[in-house]
Every structure is written in C-alpha cells, then in structure tokens.
C-alpha cells in the first residue's frame, strides 16, 4: 500500500495576532487544582480530631 500526501483542510489565518498561552487561564487552573488536593485533607483531619476529643 502506497501512502500519498494530500491536503485535507488548509489552515486559515484568523485575527493575525500572535498565538501564546492564556496566562490567566493557566494560573487559575493551577490554583484550582492545587487547592483541590490539600483542602479536603485538612478538613477531614480537622473533622476527625474534633470527633476524637
């Protein structure tokens, strides 16, 4: 079987600006994910300590 190269869909330039990461979105996502892990652990530990006393 011989592979042939064909252009399926040509790229279009939209906006003409530079492409880069969305810093606020990345920072917000990292903050959200970073808080999802320690906060429940702290809450559960606090709850268990209060139940024990």
BALOBA-1460 file (C-alpha; in Angstrom, 3 decimals):
// residues 53
<rec num="1" residu="x" x="0.000" y="0.000" z="0.000"/>
<rec num="2" residu="x" x="1.467" y="3.326" z="-1.054"/>
<rec num="3" residu="x" x="0.827" y="6.412" z="1.073"/>
<rec num="4" residu="x" x="0.107" y="9.641" z="-0.710"/>
<rec num="5" residu="x" x="0.148" y="13.062" z="0.886"/>
<rec num="6" residu="x" x="-2.883" y="15.207" z="0.336"/>
<rec num="7" residu="x" x="-4.024" y="18.423" z="1.949"/>
<rec num="8" residu="x" x="-7.325" y="17.665" z="3.625"/>
<rec num="9" residu="x" x="-8.079" y="21.126" z="5.003"/>
<rec num="10" residu="x" x="-5.919" y="24.192" z="4.513"/>
<rec num="11" residu="x" x="-5.050" y="26.337" z="7.521"/>
<rec num="12" residu="x" x="-6.624" y="29.779" z="7.684"/>
<rec num="13" residu="x" x="-5.140" y="32.804" z="9.438"/>
<rec num="14" residu="x" x="-7.704" y="34.352" z="11.792"/>
<rec num="15" residu="x" x="-7.049" y="37.565" z="13.683"/>
<rec num="16" residu="x" x="-3.460" y="37.917" z="12.551"/>
<rec num="17" residu="x" x="-2.170" y="38.168" z="16.152"/>
<rec num="18" residu="x" x="0.444" y="36.061" z="17.831"/>
<rec num="19" residu="x" x="-0.502" y="32.775" z="19.426"/>
<rec num="20" residu="x" x="0.505" y="32.084" z="23.002"/>
<rec num="21" residu="x" x="-0.642" y="30.651" z="26.294"/>
<rec num="22" residu="x" x="-3.535" y="32.263" z="28.136"/>
<rec num="23" residu="x" x="-1.706" y="33.147" z="31.343"/>
<rec num="24" residu="x" x="-4.755" y="33.936" z="33.480"/>
<rec num="25" residu="x" x="-6.490" y="30.716" z="32.489"/>
<rec num="26" residu="x" x="-3.393" y="28.619" z="33.191"/>
<rec num="27" residu="x" x="-2.797" y="30.336" z="36.554"/>
<rec num="28" residu="x" x="-6.445" y="29.971" z="37.564"/>
<rec num="29" residu="x" x="-6.488" y="26.309" z="36.597"/>
<rec num="30" residu="x" x="-3.281" y="25.601" z="38.507"/>
<rec num="31" residu="x" x="-4.636" y="27.388" z="41.575"/>
<rec num="32" residu="x" x="-7.916" y="25.482" z="41.375"/>
<rec num="33" residu="x" x="-6.202" y="22.109" z="41.003"/>
<rec num="34" residu="x" x="-3.625" y="22.986" z="43.661"/>
<rec num="35" residu="x" x="-6.322" y="23.753" z="46.225"/>
<rec num="36" residu="x" x="-8.463" y="20.720" z="45.416"/>
<rec num="37" residu="x" x="-5.886" y="18.369" z="46.923"/>
<rec num="38" residu="x" x="-4.847" y="19.874" z="50.311"/>
<rec num="39" residu="x" x="-8.136" y="21.492" z="51.386"/>
<rec num="40" residu="x" x="-10.153" y="18.239" z="51.703"/>
<rec num="41" residu="x" x="-7.248" y="16.582" z="53.538"/>
<rec num="42" residu="x" x="-7.090" y="19.435" z="56.051"/>
<rec num="43" residu="x" x="-10.862" y="19.424" z="56.512"/>
<rec num="44" residu="x" x="-11.013" y="15.655" z="57.073"/>
<rec num="45" residu="x" x="-8.126" y="15.736" z="59.568"/>
<rec num="46" residu="x" x="-9.760" y="18.587" z="61.459"/>
<rec num="47" residu="x" x="-13.103" y="16.777" z="61.475"/>
<rec num="48" residu="x" x="-11.533" y="13.566" z="62.788"/>
<rec num="49" residu="x" x="-9.623" y="15.409" z="65.509"/>
<rec num="50" residu="x" x="-12.773" y="17.188" z="66.678"/>
<rec num="51" residu="x" x="-14.667" y="13.879" z="66.805"/>
<rec num="52" residu="x" x="-11.953" y="12.295" z="68.936"/>
<rec num="53" residu="x" x="-11.951" y="14.953" z="71.680"/>
